[in-house]
Amino acid sequence: METTVIELIYAQDTFFLLISGALVMWMAAGFAMLESGMVRTKSVAEILTKNIALYSIASILYMLVGYNIMYGQSDSAWLPSVSWLLGLDHSLLEVVRSGGETRHSYFSDFFFQVVFVATSMSIVSGAVAERMKLWAFLLFAVVMTGFIYPVEGYWKWGGGILDQAGFLDFAGSGVVHLAGASAALAGVLLLGPRKGKYIERPDGGLQPMAIPGSNMTFATLGTLILWLGWFGFNGGSQLTITSVADANAVALVFVNTNLAAAGGCMGALILARLWFGKTDLTMGLNGILAGLVAITAEPYTPTPGLATVIGLIGGLIVVVSIVLMDRWAHIDDPVGAISVHGVVGIWGLIAVVFSNPEARLLAQLEGIALIFAWTFGASWVVWWVLKHTMGIRLSELEEYEGADIAEIGLEAYPEFTHKL
């Protein structure tokens, strides 16, 4: 009888992790729809191609090397194991991380983790949209998902230096979102803005010009898909659901995740109305994502009320950050990914100290600094090498004609294209 109960728990926890992973995988569709809606029609097919390709690359590279780097046994808190083989190392996975107990299949654990690394890479896609060469982006994805992400992931979730220092990040405001935004920032700085995004003013300064997205319906649908997928992102990070305590924890995580998104939406819409005089839909969408990113670092310990406030503050921050990056820093980020996932990711990590008594502000700041320094620095090197070898930017003519024609050879909306 005892064996039957153990097997039932194993099966239920495995199923829970697989379903959670499937929800997170569905976020790939959310990113694809969001980004395709936020770019111009001439770049839609290309950005859709990027999203399906990056997910495929992440799956393969994380299987070949990434998982074993991130969760391999190492005597160093800084350097992950280098004894991995090409392919999943069964010896590393037979006992899954759950208090030393085998609570679910190691394959379910790998699947749940691989969709996280794909999410981190998806953040980069939108920030460099409309002017980056497709294959330069995909080659960067190989390095990001196979090496850069797994190393900083090891520092926290693999038992490395950040975990030992007491850095807390329940589901990845830092490990996933800040890392993706840091990689994106390095690429955007080396890439430069889209043609026509900034024009020179008489006083010598730069005036940002609005470049509207092609389809707000797709952008809204993508955001709602991401909202749904985030329940797997945060809820699944509990890893098990077969005890009363775990089931209650997952339920609270779902509630807090939902309320943080709602708070972020309202915070962004209210601030946009007060600041711009208009209720900007794109700011509302980014406010939802900001609330989700903010609560991801610690969705269990806040009360529902506090979770709403954390999300609302995230929504306020993202509006200010997007405007300042555009008008002051002149960073061209078509979807606001750096602000949503990076700036608000930092807020989420700091907000942990307001609800979790085990959190220390210094440890959170150390984690923020180390994740940013490693991911930004390593990404800068990779982007720089790509820039000075194959090049990372489309030519001026290719950018004018659109990434769809230049890189894909077809258009997402050919029937609406005016032919001379």
C-alpha positions in Angstrom: 0.0 0.0 0.0 2.8 2.4 0.9 4.5 1.8 -2.5 1.3 2.5 -4.3 0.9 5.9 -2.5 4.5 6.8 -3.3 4.0 5.9 -6.9 0.7 7.9 -7.0 2.5 11.0 -5.5 5.3 10.6 -8.1 2.8 10.4 -11.0 0.7 13.4 -9.8 3.8 15.6 -9.2 5.2 14.6 -12.6 1.9 15.5 -14.3 1.7 18.8 -12.4 5.2 19.8 -13.6 4.5 18.7 -17.2 1.2 20.7 -17.4 3.0 23.7 -15.8 5.7 23.4 -18.4 3.2 23.2 -21.2 1.6 26.4 -19.9 5.0 28.1 -20.0 5.6 26.7 -23.5 2.4 28.4 -24.5 4.0 31.7 -23.6 6.1 31.3 -26.7 2.8 31.9 -28.6 2.2 34.9 -26.4 5.6 36.4 -27.2 5.1 35.7 -30.9 1.7 37.5 -30.9 2.8 40.4 -28.8 5.9 41.1 -30.8 4.2 40.6 -34.2 1.6 43.1 -33.1 4.1 45.7 -31.9 6.3 45.8 -35.0 5.4 47.1 -38.5 3.7 44.9 -41.1 6.9 44.6 -43.0 8.7 42.7 -40.2 5.9 40.4 -38.9 6.9 37.2 -40.7 10.5 37.6 -39.7 9.7 38.1 -36.0 7.4 35.0 -36.1 10.3 33.0 -37.6 12.6 34.2 -34.8 10.1 33.0 -32.1 9.7 29.5 -33.4 13.4 29.2 -34.2 14.6 30.4 -30.8 12.3 28.0 -29.0 13.7 25.1 -31.1 17.3 26.2 -30.5 16.7 26.6 -26.7 15.2 23.1 -26.5 18.2 21.5 -28.3 21.0 23.5 -26.7 19.6 23.1 -23.2 19.4 19.4 -23.8 22.9 19.1 -25.2 24.8 21.2 -22.6 22.6 23.8 -20.8 20.8 21.6 -18.2 24.0 19.8 -17.2 25.9 23.1 -16.8 23.0 24.5 -14.7 22.4 21.5 -12.5 25.6 19.5 -12.6 27.6 18.7 -9.5 30.4 21.1 -8.9 32.8 21.8 -6.0 32.9 25.5 -7.0 30.2 28.0 -6.1 31.3 30.1 -9.1 32.2 27.5 -11.8 29.5 25.0 -12.8 30.5 21.4 -13.7 32.5 20.9 -16.9 32.2 17.2 -16.8 28.9 17.1 -18.8 28.4 15.0 -21.9 26.5 16.0 -25.0 23.0 15.1 -24.1 21.0 14.7 -20.8 23.2 13.1 -18.2 20.8 10.7 -16.4 23.1 10.4 -13.4 22.5 14.1 -12.6 18.7 13.8 -12.9 17.7 10.6 -11.2 17.2 12.4 -7.9 15.3 15.5 -8.7 15.7 18.7 -6.7 12.9 18.4 -4.1 14.5 18.1 -0.6 16.5 15.1 -1.7 13.4 13.1 -2.6 12.5 11.7 -6.0 9.1 13.4 -6.4 8.7 13.5 -10.1 10.3 12.3 -13.3 13.6 13.9 -14.2 12.3 14.4 -17.8 9.5 16.5 -16.4 12.1 18.6 -14.5 14.1 19.1 -17.7 11.0 20.0 -19.7 9.9 22.5 -17.1 13.4 24.1 -17.0 13.9 24.3 -20.8 10.8 26.4 -21.3 12.2 28.9 -18.9 15.4 29.3 -20.9 13.3 29.8 -24.0 11.4 32.5 -22.2 14.6 34.4 -21.3 15.7 34.3 -25.0 12.2 35.5 -26.2 12.8 38.7 -24.3 15.7 39.5 -26.5 13.7 39.0 -29.7 11.4 41.9 -29.3 14.0 44.4 -28.2 16.1 44.0 -31.4 13.2 43.7 -33.7 13.0 45.2 -37.3 16.7 45.8 -37.9 18.7 42.7 -36.8 19.9 40.0 -39.1 18.0 36.8 -38.5 20.9 34.4 -38.4 23.0 36.7 -36.2 20.2 36.6 -33.7 19.9 32.8 -33.9 23.7 32.3 -33.4 23.4 34.5 -30.3 20.5 32.3 -29.2 22.9 29.3 -29.4 25.3 30.9 -26.9 22.7 32.4 -24.7 20.6 29.2 -24.2 23.6 26.8 -24.1 26.0 28.8 -21.9 25.2 32.3 -20.7 21.9 31.5 -19.1 22.9 28.2 -17.6 25.9 29.7 -15.8 23.9 32.4 -14.0 21.1 29.9 -13.5 23.6 27.6 -11.8 24.6 30.4 -9.4 21.1 30.5 -8.0 19.0 27.4 -8.9 22.0 25.1 -9.2 23.2 25.8 -5.6 26.0 28.2 -6.6 27.3 31.5 -5.2 24.0 33.4 -5.2 22.1 30.6 -3.6 24.7 30.3 -0.9 24.7 34.1 -0.3 20.9 34.0 0.4 19.7 35.6 -2.8 16.0 34.8 -3.3 14.3 34.4 -6.6 11.3 32.0 -6.5 10.5 31.8 -10.2 13.0 34.0 -12.1 12.5 37.8 -11.9 16.3 37.8 -12.0 17.4 34.4 -13.4 15.0 34.6 -16.3 13.7 38.1 -16.8 16.6 40.4 -15.8 19.0 38.0 -17.6 17.0 38.3 -20.8 16.7 42.0 -20.6 20.5 42.4 -19.9 21.3 40.4 -23.0 18.8 42.5 -25.0 20.3 45.7 -23.7 23.8 44.7 -24.9 22.4 43.8 -28.3 20.4 47.0 -28.7 23.3 49.3 -27.7 25.6 47.7 -30.4 22.8 47.5 -32.9 21.5 51.1 -32.7 17.9 52.4 -33.3 15.7 51.8 -36.3 16.0 54.3 -39.1 13.7 57.2 -38.5 13.2 56.5 -34.9 15.1 59.6 -33.8 15.5 62.9 -35.7 17.9 65.7 -34.9 16.3 68.8 -33.4 17.5 72.4 -34.1 19.3 72.4 -30.7 21.3 69.3 -31.6 19.3 66.9 -29.5 17.3 63.9 -30.7 13.6 63.8 -31.0 12.0 60.4 -30.7 9.4 59.6 -33.3 6.5 57.2 -32.6 6.6 54.0 -34.8 3.2 52.4 -34.2 2.8 48.6 -34.2 0.9 46.8 -36.9 -1.8 45.0 -34.9 -3.0 45.9 -31.4 -5.4 42.9 -31.5 -2.4 40.5 -31.8 -0.5 42.5 -29.1 -3.4 42.2 -26.7 -4.0 38.5 -27.5 -0.3 37.9 -26.9 -0.4 39.6 -23.5 -3.4 37.6 -22.4 -1.7 34.4 -23.5 1.4 35.4 -21.5 -0.9 36.1 -18.5 -2.3 32.6 -18.7 1.1 31.0 -19.2 2.4 32.8 -16.1 0.3 30.6 -13.9 2.4 27.7 -15.0 5.6 29.8 -14.7 5.0 30.8 -11.1 2.7 28.0 -9.9 4.8 25.3 -11.4 7.9 26.6 -9.6 6.5 25.1 -6.4 7.5 21.9 -8.1 5.1 19.7 -6.2 1.4 19.7 -5.4 0.6 16.5 -3.6 0.6 17.7 0.0 -1.9 20.0 1.6 0.8 22.7 2.2 2.0 22.5 -1.5 -1.5 22.6 -2.9 -2.3 25.7 -0.7 0.9 27.3 -1.8 0.2 26.8 -5.5 -3.3 28.2 -5.0 -1.9 31.3 -3.3 0.7 31.7 -6.0 -2.0 31.7 -8.7 -4.0 34.3 -6.8 -1.0 36.6 -6.2 0.2 36.2 -9.8 -3.3 37.2 -11.1 -3.7 40.2 -8.8 -0.2 41.5 -9.5 -1.0 41.5 -13.2 -4.2 43.3 -12.6 -2.5 45.8 -10.4 0.2 46.4 -13.0 -2.4 47.0 -15.7 -4.3 49.6 -13.7 -1.2 51.3 -12.5 0.1 51.8 -16.0 -3.3 52.9 -17.4 -3.9 55.4 -14.7 -0.4 56.9 -15.0 -0.7 57.0 -18.8 -4.0 58.9 -18.6 -2.6 61.4 -16.1 0.7 61.9 -18.0 -0.3 61.7 -21.6 -4.0 62.6 -21.4 -4.8 59.3 -23.1 -5.4 55.8 -21.9 -2.5 54.2 -23.8 -3.3 50.5 -24.6 0.4 49.6 -25.2 1.2 50.9 -21.7 -1.6 48.9 -20.2 -0.3 45.7 -21.9 3.2 46.4 -20.6 1.7 47.2 -17.2 0.2 43.7 -17.1 3.6 42.1 -18.0 5.4 44.4 -15.5 3.1 43.2 -12.7 3.7 39.6 -13.7 7.5 40.1 -13.8 7.5 41.9 -10.4 5.6 39.2 -8.5 7.7 36.4 -10.1 10.6 36.8 -7.6 8.3 36.0 -4.7 4.7 35.1 -5.4 4.1 33.0 -2.3 4.8 35.1 0.8 2.9 38.3 0.0 -0.8 38.7 0.9 -3.1 39.2 -2.1 -3.3 42.9 -1.2 0.5 43.3 -1.1 0.8 41.4 -4.4 -1.6 43.8 -6.0 0.5 46.7 -4.7 3.7 45.2 -5.9 2.2 44.7 -9.4 0.7 48.3 -9.4 4.2 49.8 -8.6 5.6 47.6 -11.4 3.0 49.1 -13.7 4.0 52.7 -12.7 7.7 51.9 -13.0 7.4 50.5 -16.5 5.6 53.6 -17.9 8.3 55.9 -16.5 11.1 53.5 -17.7 9.8 53.2 -21.3 9.5 57.0 -21.6 12.9 57.7 -20.1 14.6 55.1 -22.3 13.0 56.5 -25.4 13.3 60.2 -24.7 16.4 60.4 -22.6 18.6 57.4 -23.2 17.5 57.0 -26.9 17.3 53.3 -26.6 15.0 51.9 -29.3 13.1 49.0 -27.8 10.0 48.4 -30.0 8.2 46.3 -27.4 9.5 47.8 -24.2 11.1 44.5 -23.2 14.1 46.0 -21.4 11.9 48.1 -19.2 9.3 45.3 -18.5 11.7 42.5 -17.8 14.9 44.3 -16.7 13.9 47.5 -14.8 10.8 45.9 -13.3 12.6 42.6 -12.7 14.9 44.6 -10.4 11.9 46.0 -8.6 10.5 42.5 -8.2 13.7 41.2 -6.6 13.9 44.2 -4.2 10.2 43.8 -3.3 10.9 40.3 -1.9 12.2 41.9 1.3 8.7 43.4 2.0 7.1 40.0 2.4 9.7 37.3 3.0 11.4 37.5 6.4 14.3 35.5 5.1 15.2 38.0 2.5 18.1 40.4 2.9 18.3 43.5 0.8 22.1 43.2 0.4 21.8 39.7 -0.9 19.1 40.8 -3.3 21.3 43.7 -4.6 24.3 41.4 -4.9 22.2 39.0 -7.0 20.9 41.8 -9.2 24.4 43.1 -9.8 26.0 39.7 -10.6 23.2 38.6 -12.9 23.4 41.9 -14.8 27.2 42.1 -15.0 27.6 38.5 -16.2 24.7 38.4 -18.7 25.3 41.9 -20.1 29.1 41.5 -20.3 29.0 38.0 -21.8 26.3 39.0 -24.3 28.2 42.2 -25.3 31.2 40.1 -26.2 29.1 37.7 -28.3 27.2 40.5 -30.0 30.5 42.3 -30.7 32.1 39.3 -32.2 29.0 38.8 -34.4 29.0 42.4 -35.4 32.6 42.4 -36.5 32.4 39.0 -38.4 29.0 38.4 -40.1 27.4 41.7 -39.1 24.3 42.0 -37.0 22.3 44.8 -38.7 20.3 44.8 -41.9 21.5 47.2 -44.6 19.6 50.5 -44.9 17.8 49.3 -48.0 16.8 46.0 -46.4 15.5 47.8 -43.3 13.5 50.1 -45.5 12.0 47.3 -47.5 11.4 45.3 -44.3 12.9 42.3 -42.6 10.2 40.0 -44.1 11.5 40.5 -47.7 15.2 40.7 -46.7 15.3 37.7 -44.4 12.3 35.5 -45.1 11.4 36.2 -48.7 7.7 36.6 -48.1 5.3 39.0 -46.4 2.9 38.4 -43.6 0.2 40.5 -45.3 1.0 40.4 -49.1 -2.5 41.3 -50.2 -2.2 44.7 -48.4 1.1 45.6 -49.9 1.0 48.4 -52.6 2.9 47.3 -55.7 4.3 50.0 -58.0 
